[in-house]
Amino acid sequence: MALSATGLLLTLIPSILVVTGHLDLATHQSWMLGGTLLWFISAPFWMNKKTG
């Protein structure tokens, strides 16, 4: 689940950094792609787990 959370943060934080002017668009796109791939690769492993 930690990898999925990291993936989500990699899609949120770069957007904030672009708006504040601390990150250029090309780097933003790379971080967003990495975060999206990380999320889609790691999320299915914990989303289908049954609790209890």
Helices and strands as residue ranges (DSSP letters): H 2-20, H 25-47
